[in-house]
Amino acid sequence: MQLTRTAATVLSATAVAAGLAAAATPAQAQTSELANSTYSEAVVVGSIDGFRGNRHQFALSTTYGNIDSGSKIRSWYCPSGASITPTWASSRCDLRSTYKLVNFVEEGYPYDIGTVSSTGRSAQQIGEVRGKSVNSTAQRDLWVELSIFAHEGDPYELRGTVGDRSLQSSPRYAWFVKG
């Protein structure tokens, strides 16, 4: 009798474990696809390797993985107490450089930027992008790792880093459209 109860307990525990594993599989197998559109706009605080300045206006827009023409990073030097937003800079700040952002190309293939989760509740802009100076032939490569989250009834939430720097807490703007 004791042997039967133990065997039943082991079988029940095995069935429960198998059920939990099966239930966990779809969540772990969540996939992503290229988003129809992604957009992020924020201020990056601190120096970014290769970009002059201590504050940076960053805007990245993609369509099906391709970086759109309005994407850019504008680098400013701002003295203590002066501030910028994603679209405005204090008159006390000095513009140091502007780079147009384009897809990074390796071995003839551009890196796709801008994916949306299979659930449609989040998107990511992750990968290497290339900045091309609007005033010279200079080019800079930049790692971008941004996540955009949709919340019911609330604005989209934007988190992540540009280069090795965090985003200024506010204002931040972001949205995405699943294809």
N, C-alpha and C positions, 0 to 999 in steps of 0.2 A: 504494500500500500504506500509506504514512504517513497519507494522508487517511482511509482506512478505519479505521485504528486510532484516530485522533483522534475521528472520528465515533462510534465504538463507546464510547470513553471518555466523551464528552460525553453520549451516550444513557444509559450506565450511571450516571453522576453524577446525571443528571436523574431517573432511575428511583429511585435511592436517596433523593434529596431529596424526591421525591413520596411515597415510602413513609414517610419520617420525618415528613413533614407530616401524612399520614393517621394515623399512629400517635399523634401528639401531639394531634390534634383532640379525641378523647373526654376526655382529661384537662383540656383547656382549656375544654371545654363542660360541665364538672361543674356540676350544678345543686343547688339546695337547695329544701327544702319546709318548711312549718310542722311543727314537732316536736309530737308528742303531748304531751310534757312536757319542760321544761328547769328546772334548779335550780342556783343558785350561791349560795355563802355565803362571805364573806371579810371581812377587816379592810382598810379603806382608810386609809392613813397620810398626814397632812398636811391642810391646809385645803382645802376644796372650796368654790368660789364659791357663796355663798348659804346654806351650811350651817355653823352655828357649831360650833367644836370642832377638835381636831387628830387625832382618831382616830374612825373611823366603822365601825359594824357594819352590813354591807350584806347583805341577803338578797333574791334575786329568783327567783321561781318563776312559770313560765308554763304554760298549757295551751292548745294550738292558737293561739298568738300572743297570748292574753289574759293579762295579769298577774294572778296569784292574790292573794287577800285577805291572806295572810300576808307579802307582800313589803314590806320597809321599809328605811329607813336611820335608824340611831340615832347621833347625834353626841355625842361626849364630849370634854371637855378633860381630858387626862391629863398630870400633871407628869412631868418627867424621871425615868426609872426605873420608872414605873407602866405597866402593859400591859393590853390587852384581847384577847379571842379573839372569834370571831364570835358567841358566846353568853354570854360572861362579861366582867365589867369589874372591875378592881381597885377596892377601896373608896377608894383615893386619887383615882380619876377622878370627874369631876362630869358628870352627864348634862345636855346643853345643849338637845337637841331630838330629837323623833321624828317622822318623816314616813312615812306610808303611801304606797307606790308604786302608781301606776295607769298605764294606757296613756295616752300623749300623744295628744290628739285635735286634728286640724287639718282645718278645713272639714267638720266632721261625721264624719270618718273616723279611727278609731283606728289608730295605728301598731302593726303586729304586731311582737312581740318573741319571739324563740325559733325558730330554724330549725335543721334538721339537714341535713347534706350527703347527697347521693345515695348515697354509699358507706356511710353509717351509722356512720362512725368519728369524726365530729366534729359539734359543734353550736355555734351562735353566739347570743348575746344582744346584738344591736346595734341602737341607736336611741335616740331621745329618750323619756324617761319623765318622768312628772310626780309630784312629791312633794307630798302634802297633809298639813299639820301635824295632829297628833292633838290639839293644845292650842289651836289658833286657826284662823283662816280663811286663813292664809298658804299659798302654793303656791310651789314651786320646780321648775324644769325642769332635767333632768340628762341628759347624754349618757353612755350606757353602751356599752362596746365590749369584750365578753368572749367568749373562745373556750374551749370545753370539748372535750377530746380523750380518746377511749377508748383504753386500752392493754390488750392481752390480759394477764389475770392481775394487773393493777395497778389501783389506784384511778384515777378520772378525774383529768385534769390541767386546771387552770383558770389562764388567763392573760388579761391585759388591763388596762383602766383603767375607772374610774368618775369622771366629771367629767374632770379632766386628771391624776388621781392613779393611781399604780400600786397594786396589791394588796400587802399585807404578805405576806412569803414563806410563812409558815405560821401557823396551820393554814388551809387552804382546803378547801372541800367543794363538789363539783359532780357532777351526773349528768344524763343525758337519756334519753328514750325516743323512738325513731323510731315515727311513726304507722303 
